[in-house]
Amino acid sequence: MKLVYTAPQAEVDQARNYMFSHRKEFCYGYNNEHGKVTENGQSEINDIGWTNPFPRARLDFPIEKIRQSTLPKIAKFGHGMDQKSIKDKTIGSIKLGDSATNAEMLEGKGFSLCAWLWEDSPENVHTIKYWRLKATDQDALAMKYAKEIRPFFKDRNNSVHQIRDRIKEINVILRNANSRFTLTDCSSSTNDSKRAVQISLKTRKFDW
């Protein structure tokens, strides 16, 4: 089963035009709010007609919202689709979100991921890719650690430094196991209350 689809140039042109016309709405920083503009653009271009009002939702587009859209077939999968706006130089590894939440979805029905890839600034979209993501036996170790790490980083007895060391240890194990996923520490160095670990996918392992 094919796991990746590259959108035609016509869709790329629509995305670029949308982002250019809404570039004043971009908000950079920790949460990269230009991503919300991307969600709005995706909704308009592929006739979804809805965007998620909840910033902490599991996915940007639940499956029931995209079944009747003009999205490619590969996107209408599992629990739904997540939307990303990504600088092309960082495409090798994509952060999906909270490690445990995403592991549960990946082990369940799976989901699709769409990335609008850009160069220099978010309105310069040059490629759109869709991936179909679902855990297999190859990913069992990554899913195990993705769920186990949550209580560790939420435990205030463990410092941010200890969390990062633990993530490094886990990622060595996952790379040696040829895992398609790794973990990424997103905790704040200056605010101890902002602790987060995300699961990241290695796109080259899905590009076929």
C-alpha positions, 0 to 999 in steps of 0.5 A: 500500500502506498504511504505517500502522495505528492499533490499536483502543481495546481493544488500547490499554486492554490496553497501558495496564493492563499498563504500569500494573500493571508501572510499578514495573519502569520504569527511566529514563535513557539506555536508557529501560528502560521500553521492555523492559516494553513489549516484554513487554506486547506479547508478552503482549497479542498472543500472541507468547509470547517476548521478545528476551533480547539488548538489542543485537539488530537487532529486538525481534521477528524475523519467525519469532517473530511469524508466528503471533501476533495482531499486525495483518497490517501488523506481520508484515513483512520482517525482523520488528518493532521495539517502541517506548515513546514520549512523544507529543510526540516522535512526529514523529521516531523513532530506529530504532537504529544507522544502518548496521544499520537501513539494511541492513534497510530496503534489504533486506526492511524491517521493521515498527515499533510505537509505544506512545504515552503522555502524562506517564508510560509507563503512560498509553498513549493510542494504538498505531501500527504502521508498515511500513518499507522503503527506496525510491528516495526514500530512497537518499541517506539509506541511503547516508549512514547506512552511510557515517557508521559508519567516520567516528564510529568513527574516534577521530581524529574528535572528537564535535564533528566527528561532530555537525557532520558529522551536521548537514551530512548532515541539511541535504542530506537535508531538502533532498532531502525524505528520509523519514529523517535521522540523529541523533547519540547520542554521549556528550559526557563519555565518548568511548568511547560513540559512536553515530549512529542513523537516524530516521524522519519519521513524517508521511511514513509516515502514509498 
